[in-house]
Amino acid sequence: MKLLTSIALMLFTVVAYGQDRPLANDENGKLIYYEVQELKSVPKDSLMARAEGFLRSAKTLKVSVSKTDSLIQASGKMIINKTALVLSRPSGEVLYRFNAETRDGKYRFWLTDFEFIPYQRDRYGNFVPATSIGIPLERKPGKLNAAEWASYIKAITKEANILAAKFKDAMANKAITQPPVAKAVPVISTKKW
């Protein structure tokens, strides 16, 4: 009985705290979120349609034109907020590349090419990008910025896990999600009266 309790406690610990997978390094040394999922008896074109439906409905992803019969590429942006006590302000944005590839019965997706662009206040008090050139997240920070850089990576990991969960839900869903269609605004003619 004691053994079963300890095994259940270990499983609970893995399930409860294993949700935020840290970003791994690929063979080139870049940070990557990579996952392979299997959906038995689902054809490749159906998986591709589900992935396209997700990308059309996602607000933070911009679908690029580089699409083959099994690969979709998109680019996205995450806003990283810095919280002090009760106040929260954006400290920067992270640009990334989203790739999804499908085959019969399975698909894989990965997020890579993370680049951080810090924000600064402009003369009107708005937070705007300080530069247009992103800093790769793989770059090791100096001693002074190490804690802040670690918090950025933790926030990016959390956002990547949320995006991955949404994508997996969309791929498992049989109904293809379509974006809402805007209704036509009625035109009133002033020439006929």
C-alpha positions, 0 to 999 in steps of 0.5 A, a space after each residue: 500500500 505504501 508503495 502504491 501511494 509513493 508511485 501515485 505521488 510520483 505520477 502526480 508530481 510528473 503530471 502536475 509539474 511536467 506541463 511546462 516542458 523546457 525548450 530544448 536545443 536542436 542540432 544547430 544549438 538553437 532553442 526549439 519546441 518540437 513535438 510529434 503526435 499520432 492520429 491513427 486513421 486520419 489522412 494527410 490532407 485532412 491533417 493539412 486542412 486542420 493545420 491551415 484552419 488553425 493558422 487562419 484562426 490564430 491571431 498571433 501567427 502570420 502564415 507565409 506563402 512557403 507551403 508544400 504538400 506536407 509542410 506549412 511555415 508561419 511566423 509569430 510574435 509573443 509579447 513578454 510582460 514584466 510584472 512588478 507588484 500589481 503593475 504589468 508592462 511589456 518588456 519586449 516581444 519574441 519573434 519565432 517561426 512555426 513549422 508543421 508537417 503532416 503525414 498519414 496518421 501523424 504530424 509534427 510541429 516545431 517552434 524555432 528561431 526565437 528572437 527577442 526585441 526589447 521595448 522602450 518608452 517613446 516620447 508619448 509614453 507608449 512601449 515600442 521596439 527599441 530596435 528592429 534587430 532581434 537578439 537570439 535567445 541562444 545567446 548567453 547574457 552577461 552576469 547582470 542580465 542573467 536573471 532577467 534573461 532566465 525569466 524571459 525564457 521561462 515566459 517564452 516556454 510557458 507561451 510555447 506550451 500554451 500554443 502547442 496545446 491549442 494546436 494539438 486541440 485543433 488537430 484533434 478536432 474533426 471540424 475544421 475551424 473557420 474564421 468568422 466571416 464579416 457581414 456585408 454592410 448595407 449600402 444606402 444609395 442617395 442617388 435614388 430618392 
